Amino acid sequence: MYRYIGNKTKLLPYIVDRIRKMIGDVGTVADIMAGTGSVALGLRKYGYTVVASDVMTYSYHHLVTNLQIGEYPKFPGLVSNGIIKSDSIHPYYDVVSYLNGLNVKYSFFYREFSPGGKPLNGCPARKYFTSENASKIDAIREKINDWIAEKAITPIEESLLKHTLIMAVNEVANISGTYGYFLSNFRKNANDELVLKPVEIYHKNAVGHTVRLGFAENLAGLITADLCYIDPPYMKRQYAANYHILETIARGDFPEAVGKSGLRDWWDQHSKLCTKTRGLQSFKKIMTDMHCDRFLISYSEDGLFTLEQLRECFGEFGTVEVQQIDYNRFRSNDSKLPPKLKEYLISVER
Ligand SMILES: C[S@@+](CC[C@H](N)C(=O)[O-])C[C@H]1O[C@@H](n2cnc3c(N)ncnc32)[C@H](O)[C@@H]1O
């Protein structure tokens, strides 16, 4: 499973059960802080039409893969330029194996994120990846960039390849839970060779879903749905800072790597929901602007806002009901926090 703060894979049955009770078996559900896309994909599997978005670019690519692909793309542009054979039985698998076979490149990831590199800002070499894996990531992501520039792959093919690369990168990253910092010694899995593995796609019900990139506060007015599921950050930890490396892979760019940890400038993706001062205003803006009468909000016992604060905030928009679920906390490997906590599923009906 994708290790991502707040990943709702395990809570999906509760979420879907609640949604069914609120709108029945069919309808349009918005998932406006969709992260890994686990809930969005679950909703698609249950037959809902999904409008999904997030402020992070990697999430956009996960969402396109999870919602808009019903059969593997055929990569015609890579057939016509000879990268894969015209009689290829499984073009996606062939593209993945082509990318796995590229010669390594000693470029941005190698320089900034591996022990063999010398960060441009003069800081000591970072250890997010082994030098071998960082130079493989460089080769793969720059090849994807070339294909985009040559218009040899479609936007959907781009998303599928970036999703595939991110899933492989997660396997070998030398981190404890998030990309906020790297471990001083390489953990066991980080020494494994980075290998892209073809991802499974879901074949049914791929039509009619929408994916957007942006702040929920800005997109809300553009969305009409029978129900809106909101899964906000609970804490002050900003996703943009904690997943900067995935963002750089998703954008395919070469940002300045700042400080010892090598973070990109993430201020453009700073979330107000991670702040006590502006979080509730964000909820209100979303609920005011969206064309929707039912909301389901996930929140956690140890979040920035108390249940009472949330009840008061959401009470302005309708009748509030709260379901409490015992849950295992997301913990980095060295966390001292207790393993159990309560998750809230808060429904609001106008
Ligand atoms: C708890 S996670 C969602 C996890 C998701 N349900 C899953 O299962 O992977 C919260 C998400 O909200 C996104 N986010 C934070 N503030 C946002 C905002 N103002 N607008 C849109 N997305 C935001 C983060 O990038 C993050 O992916």
Ligand as a Chemical Component Dictionary entry (heavy atoms), coordinates in Angstrom:
data_LIG
# 
_chem_comp.id                   LIG 
_chem_comp.type                 NON-POLYMER 
_chem_comp.pdbx_formal_charge   0 
_chem_comp.three_letter_code    LIG 
# 
loop_
_chem_comp_atom.comp_id 
_chem_comp_atom.atom_id 
_chem_comp_atom.alt_atom_id 
_chem_comp_atom.type_symbol 
_chem_comp_atom.charge 
_chem_comp_atom.model_Cartn_x 
_chem_comp_atom.model_Cartn_y 
_chem_comp_atom.model_Cartn_z 
_chem_comp_atom.pdbx_ordinal 
LIG C1  C1  C 0  -5.416 13.274 3.993  1  
LIG S1  S1  S 1  -4.730 13.519 2.408  2  
LIG C2  C2  C 0  -5.889 12.751 1.345  3  
LIG C3  C3  C 0  -5.640 11.294 1.278  4  
LIG C4  C4  C 0  -6.505 10.566 0.256  5  
LIG N1  N1  N 0  -7.883 10.477 0.675  6  
LIG C5  C5  C 0  -5.943 9.187  0.036  7  
LIG O1  O1  O 0  -6.608 8.193  0.383  8  
LIG O2  O2  O -1 -4.822 9.100  -0.470 9  
LIG C6  C6  C 0  -5.010 15.221 2.138  10 
LIG C7  C7  C 0  -4.736 15.726 0.731  11 
LIG O3  O3  O 0  -5.185 17.076 0.662  12 
LIG C8  C8  C 0  -4.369 17.773 -0.242 13 
LIG N2  N2  N 0  -4.613 19.201 0.053  14 
LIG C9  C9  C 0  -4.233 19.907 1.130  15 
LIG N3  N3  N 0  -4.766 21.132 1.099  16 
LIG C10 C10 C 0  -5.500 21.210 -0.033 17 
LIG C11 C11 C 0  -6.299 22.219 -0.627 18 
LIG N4  N4  N 0  -6.462 23.391 -0.028 19 
LIG N5  N5  N 0  -6.898 21.951 -1.800 20 
LIG C12 C12 C 0  -6.733 20.738 -2.404 21 
LIG N6  N6  N 0  -6.000 19.746 -1.889 22 
LIG C13 C13 C 0  -5.393 19.980 -0.715 23 
LIG C14 C14 C 0  -2.995 17.247 0.013  24 
LIG O4  O4  O 0  -2.151 17.438 -1.086 25 
LIG C15 C15 C 0  -3.282 15.766 0.311  26 
LIG O5  O5  O 0  -3.101 14.982 -0.840 27 
# 
loop_
_chem_comp_bond.comp_id 
_chem_comp_bond.atom_id_1 
_chem_comp_bond.atom_id_2 
_chem_comp_bond.value_order 
_chem_comp_bond.pdbx_ordinal 
LIG C1  S1  SING 1  
LIG S1  C2  SING 2  
LIG S1  C6  SING 3  
LIG C2  C3  SING 4  
LIG C3  C4  SING 5  
LIG C4  N1  SING 6  
LIG C4  C5  SING 7  
LIG C5  O1  DOUB 8  
LIG C5  O2  SING 9  
LIG C6  C7  SING 10 
LIG C7  O3  SING 11 
LIG C7  C15 SING 12 
LIG O3  C8  SING 13 
LIG C8  N2  SING 14 
LIG C8  C14 SING 15 
LIG N2  C9  SING 16 
LIG N2  C13 SING 17 
LIG C9  N3  DOUB 18 
LIG N3  C10 SING 19 
LIG C10 C11 SING 20 
LIG C10 C13 DOUB 21 
LIG C11 N4  SING 22 
LIG C11 N5  DOUB 23 
LIG N5  C12 SING 24 
LIG C12 N6  DOUB 25 
LIG N6  C13 SING 26 
LIG C14 O4  SING 27 
LIG C14 C15 SING 28 
LIG C15 O5  SING 29 
# 
